[in-house]
Amino acid sequence: MDLFKARLDVKLPQLRAERTTLLKEHGDTQISTIAIEQVLGGMRAVPALLCETSSVSADEGLRIRNIPILELTKQTPEDIFFLLCTGVLPNDAERAEISAAFASRANVPDSVWDVLKALPKDTHPMVMLSIGILVLEKESAFRKAYEAGASKDDSWKATLEDCVTLLGGVTTIAAAIYRIRFGKGDLIVPKSGLDWSANFAYMLGVSDDASWQDLVRLYLVLHSDHEGGNVSAMTSHVVSSALSDVFYSVSAGLNGLAGPLHGLANQECLRFIMDLRQEFGGVPTDEALREYCVKRLGSGQVIPGYGHAVLRVTDPRFTAFHQFAEQHNLNDDNVQFMKKLFAIVPEVLKEQGKAKNPWPNVDAASGSLLYYYGMTEFEFYTVMFGVSRAMGICSQILVHRMLGSSIVRPKSVTLAELGSMIK
C-alpha cells in the first residue's frame, strides 16, 4: 500500500492546516440556529458533522468528492474507495496496488467460519455480517499500534491497513453468509485474477451471466457513500471517535443499517412490487396501476421507494439502475413494474400533493435487479448494501483519523430544559 499512503501523505498537510485555520480563525463563527423541532426531530438538517468524502444536495443528489455519481458509474469499487479517501481517482499503478491489496486479504481466518457456522440456522444475515466483521477485529493493526504507543498523528496509517483488511475480507464473509444462511452449498473461495466486485459476484454463486458481475460492480459503486449524517455513517463515526478501530466502528454502523428506516428499504420496495404482481396476477395496464396508486394514496398509505429525506429530484442512483435495466434488456415482471411505477407514481403524487419529493430513490430499483438475476432472498439485500457502504464508512473514518478529529460529545437536554429555553 505504499502508493496509497504516499498519495495520502501529500494530502495530509493541507487537510490539517485547513482544519487548524478554521478552528483558530473562525472557531466561534455561528453557522446555524437550532429549532426545538430539530432537537426533537433527530437533529434533521442541523449542520454539525464534517464529511469530506461525499455530499448530497436536494437538487442534484450524491457527489463523491464533488463528482456527480452518474459520472462514476463505469468505475470499479477500488477506484471509488481510492477516490473517497484521497479526493482523486487512482492511476493505473495505484489501481493495481489497491486491487492486489484487497485480493491478498480475501482469505479470512478460519475462526470467522467457526463462529458463523455455530450461529442458529435462522440468524438474520445482518447479524452474521456484523459478527463476522467483529471476529476479524483480532487482525487490527490500529489496535496493535495503539497498544505499542504509536502517536495519534500517525494512527491513520494503521487505520488504512485495517480498512484494507476489512474491505478485503468483507466480500468473502458476505458471500459465505449467503451460502450458509440460505443453503446454497459449499463456500466458494476467492478466485485469483478477479477484481474486488467480480470476485464478490463469483463467490455468491448467483449467476454466471457477465452482466451479473457488472450489476454487482455498479451496486457497490452506487451504495458506497451518502454523506456523514445517515444512521450507519454517523454511528460509525461516533464509535470511531473514541479511537475504536474500524472493525468495531463498521460493525456498529451496519447494526444501524439493519433498521427498517435505513437499509431495509430496498427489500420493502421489492415486497411492494411482488404484492402488486399478486394483486393483478401479472403486469397490469398503465391505467389500472394508476387507479391502484390513487386509491392507495387516498387511504393514507405510501408508495414505497418514492420520496427522500433530502432529495427533491430523481435519485441519480435510481437513474443508473434504470439505465442498466434498459441497456441489458432486463424485462421480467418486477422490472416492468419498476419502470411502470416510475412513469406513473410521480405524476400521481404531484396531483395529490402527497410528497415534497415525488421522485424515486435508489431503493425503488435495486431490489428488482437483484431478484432478476436469481438473488430472491430478501433478507440478504441489506448485506449487499452493507458491503458497499463499508467503503464509505472506512473512508470517512480514515479521513477523520488523518485530521485528528475530536471525540463526538454533543450536549443533550431534557424536555424541561427545552421548556425553559422557550421561556
C-alpha positions in Angstrom: 0.0 0.0 0.0 3.0 2.3 -0.4 1.4 4.3 -3.3 -1.8 4.7 -1.5 0.0 6.0 1.6 2.2 8.3 -0.5 -0.9 9.9 -2.0 -2.4 10.4 1.5 0.9 11.8 2.8 0.7 14.5 0.1 -2.9 15.5 1.1 -2.3 15.4 4.9 -0.5 18.7 5.5 -3.2 20.6 3.6 -6.0 18.9 5.4 -4.6 19.5 8.8 -3.7 23.1 8.0 -7.2 23.8 6.8 -8.8 22.3 9.9 -6.4 24.3 12.2 -7.0 27.5 10.4 -10.8 27.1 10.6 -10.6 26.4 14.3 -8.2 29.2 15.1 -9.6 32.0 13.0 -13.3 31.1 12.7 -14.0 28.7 15.6 -16.5 31.0 17.2 -18.4 31.8 13.9 -22.1 30.9 14.2 -23.3 28.7 11.3 -26.7 27.6 12.4 -29.8 28.3 14.6 -31.3 25.3 16.1 -35.1 25.0 16.5 -36.9 22.9 19.0 -38.3 20.7 16.2 -34.7 19.8 15.2 -33.8 18.8 18.7 -36.9 16.6 18.9 -36.7 15.5 15.3 -33.4 13.6 15.3 -31.2 16.7 14.6 -32.5 16.7 11.0 -30.8 19.3 8.8 -28.5 20.5 11.7 -25.1 21.2 10.1 -23.0 19.6 12.8 -20.8 16.9 11.2 -17.7 17.1 9.0 -17.7 14.8 6.0 -15.1 15.2 3.3 -15.9 12.1 1.2 -19.3 12.9 -0.2 -22.2 15.3 -0.2 -25.9 15.1 -1.1 -27.8 18.1 -2.4 -31.6 18.3 -2.7 -31.4 19.4 -6.4 -28.7 17.0 -7.6 -28.2 14.1 -5.3 -25.0 12.2 -4.5 -21.5 13.6 -5.3 -18.4 11.6 -4.4 -15.6 14.1 -3.8 -17.6 16.6 -5.7 -18.0 14.3 -8.7 -21.7 13.5 -9.6 -22.3 9.8 -9.0 -23.7 9.4 -12.6 -20.2 10.3 -13.9 -18.7 7.4 -11.9 -20.9 4.5 -12.9 -18.2 2.9 -15.1 -15.6 2.9 -12.3 -14.6 0.0 -10.1 -15.2 -0.1 -6.4 -11.4 0.1 -5.9 -11.5 3.3 -7.9 -14.3 4.7 -5.7 -12.6 3.8 -2.4 -9.4 5.4 -3.5 -11.4 8.5 -4.6 -13.3 8.6 -1.3 -10.0 8.5 0.7 -7.7 10.8 -1.5 -10.0 13.0 -3.5 -8.7 11.8 -6.8 -9.2 8.7 -9.0 -6.2 6.3 -9.0 -3.7 6.0 -11.8 -3.0 2.5 -13.2 -0.3 1.7 -10.7 -2.4 2.8 -7.8 -5.4 0.9 -9.0 -3.3 -2.3 -9.4 -1.9 -1.8 -5.9 -5.2 -1.5 -4.1 -6.8 -4.3 -6.1 -3.9 -6.6 -5.2 -4.1 -5.5 -1.5 -7.8 -6.4 -1.4 -7.2 -9.7 -3.1 -4.3 -10.5 -0.7 -6.8 -10.2 2.3 -9.7 -12.0 0.7 -9.0 -15.3 2.6 -10.2 -14.7 6.1 -9.2 -16.7 9.2 -11.0 -20.0 9.9 -12.2 -18.5 13.2 -14.7 -16.5 11.2 -16.3 -19.7 9.7 -16.2 -21.4 13.1 -18.3 -18.6 14.6 -20.7 -18.1 11.7 -21.4 -21.8 11.4 -22.1 -22.0 15.1 -24.9 -19.5 15.0 -28.5 -20.6 14.9 -29.6 -21.5 11.4 -32.2 -18.8 11.3 -29.9 -16.0 12.4 -30.5 -12.8 10.4 -27.8 -12.3 7.7 -27.1 -8.8 9.0 -26.3 -10.2 12.5 -24.0 -12.7 10.8 -22.2 -9.9 8.9 -21.8 -7.7 12.0 -20.4 -10.7 14.0 -18.1 -11.8 11.1 -16.6 -8.4 11.0 -16.1 -8.4 14.8 -14.3 -11.7 14.6 -11.8 -10.1 12.2 -11.0 -7.5 14.8 -8.2 -9.6 16.2 -6.4 -8.7 12.9 -6.5 -4.9 13.8 -3.2 -3.2 13.0 -4.5 0.0 14.7 -5.2 -1.7 18.0 -1.7 -3.2 18.0 -0.1 0.1 17.1 -2.0 2.0 19.7 -1.1 -0.5 22.4 2.5 -0.2 21.3 2.4 3.5 21.9 2.0 4.9 18.3 1.3 8.6 18.1 -2.2 9.8 17.3 -0.9 11.8 14.4 0.3 8.6 12.7 -2.7 6.5 13.7 -4.2 6.9 10.2 -1.5 4.6 8.7 -2.6 1.6 10.8 -6.2 2.6 10.2 -5.7 2.4 6.4 -4.3 -1.1 7.0 -7.4 -2.0 8.9 -9.6 -0.6 6.2 -8.0 -2.7 3.6 -8.2 -5.8 5.8 -11.8 -5.3 6.5 -12.8 -4.5 2.9 -10.7 -7.3 1.5 -12.4 -9.8 3.8 -16.0 -8.4 3.9 -16.9 -9.7 0.4 -15.7 -13.2 1.3 -17.6 -13.1 4.6 -20.8 -11.8 2.9 -20.7 -14.3 0.1 -20.2 -17.1 2.7 -23.2 -15.8 4.7 -25.4 -16.0 1.6 -24.4 -19.6 1.0 -24.5 -20.7 4.7 -27.7 -18.9 5.6 -29.7 -19.9 2.5 -28.4 -23.4 2.0 -26.5 -22.7 -1.3 -24.0 -25.5 -0.8 -20.2 -25.3 -0.3 -18.5 -22.0 0.2 -16.8 -20.6 -2.9 -13.2 -19.5 -2.3 -11.9 -16.3 -3.9 -10.6 -16.7 -7.4 -7.3 -15.2 -8.5 -7.3 -12.7 -11.4 -10.7 -11.2 -10.5 -11.1 -7.7 -9.0 -13.0 -7.0 -5.8 -16.5 -6.8 -7.1 -16.1 -9.5 -9.7 -14.8 -11.9 -7.0 -17.8 -11.0 -4.8 -20.2 -11.8 -7.7 -18.3 -15.0 -8.3 -18.3 -16.2 -4.6 -22.0 -15.5 -4.2 -22.7 -18.1 -6.9 -25.9 -16.5 -8.0 -25.4 -16.2 -11.8 -22.7 -16.9 -14.4 -24.0 -14.1 -16.6 -21.3 -11.4 -17.3 -24.0 -8.7 -16.7 -24.4 -10.1 -13.1 -20.8 -9.2 -12.4 -21.5 -5.7 -13.9 -24.6 -5.2 -11.7 -22.6 -6.1 -8.6 -19.9 -3.7 -9.6 -22.5 -0.9 -10.2 -24.3 -1.8 -6.9 -21.1 -1.4 -4.9 -20.3 1.9 -6.5 -23.8 3.4 -6.1 -24.3 2.5 -2.5 -20.7 3.3 -1.3 -21.3 6.6 0.5 -24.1 9.1 1.2 -22.5 11.9 3.3 -22.0 11.6 7.1 -25.4 12.2 8.7 -27.2 9.0 7.8 -27.6 6.4 10.6 -24.8 4.0 9.6 -22.2 6.6 8.8 -22.9 8.7 11.9 -23.0 5.7 14.2 -19.6 4.5 12.8 -18.2 8.0 13.2 -19.3 8.3 16.9 -17.8 4.9 17.7 -14.6 5.6 15.8 -14.2 9.0 17.5 -13.5 7.1 20.7 -10.5 5.6 18.9 -12.2 2.3 18.4 -10.8 0.5 15.4 -12.7 0.2 12.1 -13.9 -3.3 12.9 -15.8 -2.1 16.0 -17.0 1.0 14.1 -18.2 -0.6 10.9 -19.9 -3.3 12.8 -21.8 -0.7 14.8 -22.7 1.2 11.7 -24.1 -1.9 10.0 -26.3 -2.6 13.0 -27.9 0.8 12.3 -28.1 0.0 8.6 -30.2 -3.1 9.5 -33.0 -0.9 10.8 -36.3 -0.7 8.9 -35.9 3.1 8.5 -32.5 2.8 6.9 -31.1 -0.2 5.0 -34.2 -2.3 4.8 -36.0 0.0 2.4 -34.8 -1.9 -0.7 -36.5 -5.1 0.3 -39.7 -3.3 1.3 -39.9 -1.8 -2.2 -39.5 -5.1 -3.8 -42.0 -6.7 -1.5 -44.5 -4.0 -2.6 -43.9 -4.8 -6.2 -44.4 -8.5 -5.6 -47.6 -7.8 -3.8 -48.7 -5.8 -6.8 -47.9 -8.8 -9.0 -50.1 -11.0 -6.9 -52.9 -8.3 -6.7 -53.1 -8.1 -10.5 -52.0 -11.6 -11.4 -49.1 -10.1 -13.5 -48.3 -6.8 -15.0 -51.4 -4.6 -15.4 -52.2 -1.8 -17.8 -50.9 1.7 -17.0 -54.4 2.9 -16.2 -55.1 0.0 -13.8 -51.9 0.6 -12.0 -52.6 4.4 -11.8 -56.0 3.8 -10.3 -54.5 1.4 -7.7 -51.9 4.0 -6.7 -54.5 6.8 -6.4 -56.6 4.5 -4.2 -53.6 3.5 -2.1 -52.6 7.1 -1.5 -56.1 8.1 -0.8 -56.3 5.6 2.0 -53.2 7.2 3.7 -50.6 4.7 2.6 -47.4 5.5 0.8 -45.8 4.2 -2.3 -42.5 2.5 -1.2 -39.4 3.9 -2.8 -40.8 7.3 -3.6 -39.7 10.4 -1.7 -36.4 11.0 0.1 -35.4 12.9 3.3 -33.1 15.1 1.3 -33.5 14.8 -2.4 -36.0 16.8 -4.4 -35.2 15.2 -7.8 -35.0 11.7 -9.1 -32.2 9.9 -7.2 -29.4 9.6 -9.7 -28.6 6.2 -8.4 -32.1 5.1 -9.4 -31.4 6.6 -12.9 -28.2 4.5 -13.1 -30.1 1.3 -12.2 -32.9 2.1 -14.6 -30.4 2.7 -17.4 -28.7 -0.6 -16.5 -32.0 -2.4 -17.0 -32.5 -0.8 -20.3 -29.0 -1.5 -21.6 -29.2 -5.2 -20.6 -32.8 -5.7 -21.7 -34.0 -6.8 -18.3 -37.7 -7.2 -18.6 -39.3 -9.6 -16.1 -42.4 -8.7 -14.2 -40.6 -7.0 -11.4 -38.5 -4.8 -13.7 -41.6 -3.9 -15.7 -43.4 -2.9 -12.5 -40.3 -0.8 -11.6 -40.5 1.0 -14.9 -44.2 1.5 -14.9 -44.2 2.9 -11.4 -41.6 5.4 -12.4 -43.8 6.5 -15.3 -46.9 6.8 -13.2 -46.3 7.5 -9.5 -44.5 10.9 -9.6 -47.4 12.4 -11.5 -50.0 10.9 -9.1 -48.1 12.2 -6.1 -47.8 15.7 -7.6 -51.5 15.7 -8.4 -52.5 14.7 -4.9 -49.8 16.8 -3.2 -48.7 13.8 -1.2 -44.9 14.3 -1.2 -42.4 17.2 -1.2 -40.4 15.0 -3.5 -42.5 12.7 -5.7 -39.4 11.1 -7.4 -38.0 7.6 -6.8 -35.0 6.9 -4.7 -32.4 4.2 -5.3 -34.4 1.6 -3.3 -37.2 1.7 -5.9 -34.9 -0.1 -8.4 -32.1 -2.0 -6.6 -34.1 -5.0 -5.3 -35.8 -5.7 -8.6 -32.5 -6.0 -10.4 -31.0 -8.3 -7.7 -34.1 -10.5 -7.9 -33.9 -10.7 -11.7 -30.6 -12.5 -11.6 -31.7 -15.0 -9.0 -31.0 -13.4 -5.6 -34.5 -13.9 -4.3 -33.7 -13.9 -0.6 -34.9 -10.5 0.6 -33.1 -10.7 3.9 -29.8 -10.6 2.2 -30.3 -7.4 0.3 -29.2 -5.2 3.3 -26.0 -7.3 3.4 -25.3 -6.2 -0.2 -25.9 -2.7 0.9 -23.6 -3.1 3.9 -20.7 -4.5 1.8 -20.9 -1.4 -0.3 -21.4 1.1 2.5 -18.4 -0.3 4.3 -16.3 1.5 1.7 -17.8 4.9 2.6 -17.6 4.2 6.4 -14.0 3.2 6.2 -13.0 6.2 4.1 -14.8 8.6 6.5 -13.0 7.0 9.5 -9.7 7.3 7.7 -10.1 11.0 6.9 -11.2 11.8 10.4 -8.1 10.0 11.7 -5.9 12.0 9.3 -7.5 15.2 10.6 -7.2 14.2 14.2 -10.9 14.8 14.7 -12.2 15.0 18.3 -14.4 12.6 20.2 -18.1 13.2 19.4 -19.9 14.5 22.5 -22.9 16.7 21.8 -24.9 18.3 24.6 -28.2 16.7 25.5 -31.1 18.4 27.2 -34.3 17.3 29.0 -37.8 18.2 28.0 -38.0 20.5 31.0 -34.8 22.3 29.9 -36.2 22.8 26.4 -39.3 24.3 28.0 -37.0 26.7 30.0 -35.2 27.7 26.8 -38.5 28.6 25.2 -39.4 30.9 28.1 
